[in-house]
């Protein structure tokens, strides 16, 4: 009622009325934009940190380069911290602690726990708890970073807003028994600031102390901003992309029962975590990029550490089981195509569609034979020869190409 009266009074004063009326309308737009945001559920500390570090990276880092220029030592420190923190998340938090894909001796654990803390992604205990929930409840409301709620939610919104009470850490009892993990969880915040910001600032200061390239302030500030703040932002968003992009872009060669996808593009900046469809099917495998040509630096690091005796018991999915998953998914695609063309055929008689269905049924029969052979091998733990597996894989891939070709021709006739 007050809004109506104000609008009516102001309409008599043409210039002022128009101006105030626009302001009122703009306020309505702002209200509409933010009315659904649960501000009472905002994680202000986390949100403030994510926004502040992003703003500093976008403003303070360019300002630093403008005033102090490029320095190769600072860049080298940045690379060291980026690789160390990134690998501590993928190798340590993810594959070691969350999935128990291998066992590690205490020096490796200590390293990934210290530099994992520097990623500012909370403790390994908390991280693993959330990630195990994600695998157990993927694409449901109980999935912490459920992609069905949208890209922003899966990427970082789930950290900025807490729509549900924080559940207890009741799915990581095995990790609670680890003294190093428990110590890191207890002191996660001081460790994060010390290793992430304090250490690179100190390195920058000491570097400036022994060189004429930078002043002491410039050295410490460069260490804080570039290997510190900017690196944190980059590592965090690489991790966030696994929760968001890896459930949106790419192929699903092993299963379409969930949204996880394989993407070589995502693998480039996530240190090998981009082969996410495989990972969700075989989460206990220490590899994500299981094919020899797939980029997975985290897998190579784990394998290398095993050669030095620092890690052991590397878990691998048998080749027969991997190929069986691919074969089953191919068979499912054929069945879907057959159903689609049969429904189309019921609406309009077409000889081409009939031939297509016959061809697809023949492919499905052959896949049933292959699936039976692989199931028997997996059940009886028979290791098929590499040559035999290569022949089967080539035949399955040939079938996929034939399905695609036949389907395109038949679709043009519908």
N, C-alpha and C positions, 0 to 999 in steps of 0.2 A: 504493500500500500504506500509506503514512504517512497519507494522507487517510482511508482506511478505519479505521485504528486510532484516529485522533483522534476520528472520528465515534462510534466504539463506546465509547470511554472517556467522552466528554462526555455520551453519552446517559444515563449513570447519574446525572449531576448535572442534574436537569431544567431549572432556570432558566438556569444557565450554558450548558448544552448547547444549548438552543433559541436563545439569543442568538448564540453563536459559530457555530452551524450556519447561521443567516441570513447572517452575515458571509461565510462560506465560499461560500454560494450566490451572493451578490451579486458576489463576486470572480469566480466562474465566468461570470456574465452580462457583466461588464466585459471578461473575456478573450474571450468570444464576439463582443462588439461590435467589438473592436479587433484581433482576431487576423489579419484579412485586410488590414489597413492596412500597406503596406510602409514601415515607419518608417525603414528603411535607405535609402529612396529619397525621403524627405521633403526638399523644398527649404526648409530651416529659416528662412533669411533672408526669402525671399518670403512664406512662410506666416506668419512672425512679423509682418511688416509689414502684411499684409492683416488679420490678426486684431487687431493693436494699433490700427490706424487705425479699424477698425470699432468697437472697444470705446470708444475716445476719443470718437468721434462719438455713441455711445449714452449716454455718461456725462458727459464733460467739457463737451460743448457745452450740454446742458441745465443743468449746474451754472453755466456762464458766464452764460447768460441769466437764471438765478435770482438771481445775485449782481450782475450789471452791467446787466441789462435789454437791451432792443432798441435798436439804433442803425441808422438808415437808411444812413449812409455805409458802415458795415461790410457791410451787406447789398448795397449797390451794388457794392462791391469783390468780394463773393462772386459776384454775377451776371456781372461782367466776367471773372473768372477761370474761372467755369464755362463760359461761352460760348466763351472763348478756347481753353481746353484741350480742350473737347468738339469744337469745330470743327477744331482742329489735328489731332485724331485722325481725324475723318471726312473732312474736306477734304484734309488733308496726308498723314498716315500711310496712309490707306486709298485714296482716289481718285487722289491725285497720285503717291505713291511706290510703292504696291503695284501699282496697275493702269495707271499712266501714262495716265489718262483725259484729261489736259490737260497743258499745259506752263506753268510759272510762272517769273517773274523772281525774282532773288535776295531782294528784300525780303519777298516772300510766303513763300519757302522758309525764310528766317531766322525769320520770325514763327512759322510752324507747327512748326519744329524746336525753338524755345525753349519755347513753350507746350505742345508735344507732350511734351517732357521733363517738364513740370510735372504731367502726368497719371500719372506713375510707371507707364508701360506699356512701359518699356525704350526702346531707341533705334529710330529709324525703320528702320534697316537690319535689326535683329533682328525687329521687328514685321512688316515687309514679307515677310521670308523665311518666317516662320511662316504668314502669311496666304496667300502663294502656294502653300504646301504644302496648306493647307486646301482651296483651290479645285481643285488638281490631284488630290487624293485624298479628296474629300469623302465622308463616311459610311463610310470604310474605316479600318483600323487605322493607316494612315500619316497620317491626318488628325489634326493636333495636338489639335484640340478636337472630336473625333468624338462626335456626339450619340448614336450607338448605345451609347455607354458610360454614358449616363444624363445627367440634367440637371446634377447637381453637377459631373461631370467636364467637360462642355462649358462650364459657367459659370465655374468657377475651379479645379476639381480638377487640371486639366492644368498649371496654374501651381504648385500646391502639391506635386505629386508628379511625379517624372521616372522613368517606367517604362523608358525607353530612354536610351541614351547620347545626349548632345546632338550632333546632326549639325552638320557645318560649314555656314557661310553660303555655299553654293555656287549659289544660285539668284537672287542679287542682284548679280551682277557689274556690271550697268548702274549700280546705285546706288553701288557702291564708287568709281566714277569721279567722283562728285559730292563736291567738297571740303567743302561745308557738311554733307552727310550723314555723311561720314567723321569730321569734327570732332565732330559731336554724338555719334556712336557712341563715340568715344574718351573723351569727357568726360561721358558720360551721367549718371553718379551725382552728381558735384558740381553739374552743371547742374540736375538734378531737384530737389535739396534747396534750391538757391539760388533758383530761380524759383518753386517750389511752396510753400516754407515761409518762406524768407528774405525774399523780396520783399513778400508780403502782411503779414508781421510788421512790416517797415519802414514800409510804407504806414500801417498801423494806429498805429504809434508816432508818425509825423509828424503824423497827423491829431489824435491826442490832444495833441500838443505845441502845436497852434494852436487848440484848442477846450477848453471847460470841461466838455464832456459826459462825457469819460472821463479817467481817470488814465493816465499813461504806460504802466504795467503792463497796465491793462485794454485799452488800445488795441493794444499789441503782442500780447497774448494773444488778443484777439478776432480780429486778423488771422491769427494762427497757426491758431486752432481752426476758424474759420468759412470764410473764403476759402481756408484751407490744408487742414487735415485733413478736415473734413466735405466740402468740395468734391472732394477726391481720391477719397473713398469713393463719392460719387455719380456722378462721371464714370466711374470704373472699372466700377461695376456696370451703368451704361448700356451701356458697351462689351461687358461680359460677356453682357448680355442679347441682343446681336446673335448671339453664338455659341451661346446656349442657346435662349431663347424664340423667336427668329426661325427656328429649325429645329423648332419644336414647335407653335406656334399660328398660325392664318391659313390662307389659301388658296394653291393652286398653279395659277394660271391659265396659266402658260407651259410648265411641265414638271413631271412627277411622277417624273422619273428620279433626283431627289435630294430630300433632306428640307427644303431651304430653302423658306420660306413668305413670302407677302406679308401683313403685318399693320399696319393703320393705327394700332392701339393702340401697338405697339412703335415705330412711326415717331415718335410724339409725344415720347418720352423718349430716343430715339437720334439725334435731329437728322436724321431722314429716312432712316435706314438700315433701317427696318422692311420696306421692299419688297424682301425678300431673294430671293424666287423669281425676280423679274426680274433682280436683280443677278447671280445665279449663272448665268443664261442669257446675259446680256450684260454681263459684268464690266468691259469696257473703256468702257462708256458713263459719262459724267460724272454722269448722273442715276440716281437709284434710283427715285424717284417720277416715273415717266415721264408719267403722266396729269396734265393741268392742275390737277385738284382734289386731287391727292395731296400730302400735307405732306412737303416735302423742303427744309428750310432750307439744307442744305449745297449743294444744286443752285443755289439762289438766290444764295448767297454767291459761288460760282464764276462764275455768269453776270454778276453785278454787277462782280466784279473784272475780267472780260474787257472790260467797257465802259470801264474806266479803263486798259486796256492792260497790266494787271499779270499776266494769264494769257492764254493763247492756245491755238489748236488743240484746242478742246473737241470731244471725240469723241461722236458721237450715232449710235445705231442707226437705220437708215432705218425709217420707219413701216410699210413693206410687210413687213419682216422681223419686226417685233414682232407684227403682225397674223397673219402666217404661223405664228408660234409658238403664238399663242392658238388658231388654227384647228386646227392639228395636235393640240393637247391636247384640244380639244373632240371631234375625230374619234376620238381614243383612248378617251375616255370613252364615246362611242356604241358603239364596238366592244366594249368591256368589258361594257356593258349587253346588247348583242345576244347575246354569248356566255353571259352569266348566264341570260338568259331562254330561250335555246335549250336549255340544260342542264335548266332547270326544266320546259320543255315536254316533254322526253323522259321525265320522270318522271310527268307528269300532263297529259293533253290538256286544253287550255283555249283557247277561241276568243279570249278577251281577250288572252292571251299571244301568240297568232298575229298578232293585229292590232297589238300593240305592236311586235313584231319587224319587221313590214312598215313601220310608221311610222318606226322607228329606221333601217332600211335606206335609206329614202327620204332621211332627213336626212343619212346618211353619204354617199350619192351626191351630194347637193348640196354637201356639204363637200369632196368630192373635186374638184368643179368649181372651187370657190373656192380651194382649195389650189393647184391647177394654175395658175390665173390669177395668184396671188400669187408662186408660184415663178418663173413666166416673167418677171414684172415685176422680181423681185429679181435674176434671172440676167442679164437684159438691161439692168439698171439703169434701168428705166423708173419714173419717179416718178408714181404714180397721184394723181389730184386728191384734195383733202381731202374733197370731197363723195362721191366713189367709195369712199374708205376708210371714211368714216362710215357709208355704206350697208352695206358688208360687215360692219363691226363690229356694227352694230345687228342685222343678220341672224344673225350668230354668237351674239350674246347672247340673241336671241329663241329660237334653237335650244337654248341651254343651259336656258332656262326651260321649254321644251317637253319636253326630256329629263327634267328633274326632275319635271314634272307627270305625264308618261306613266309614268315609272318608279314613282312612288308609287302610281298607280292599279293598275298591273300587279302590283306587289309585294303588294298587298292580296288579290290573287286566288291567290297561291301558298300 
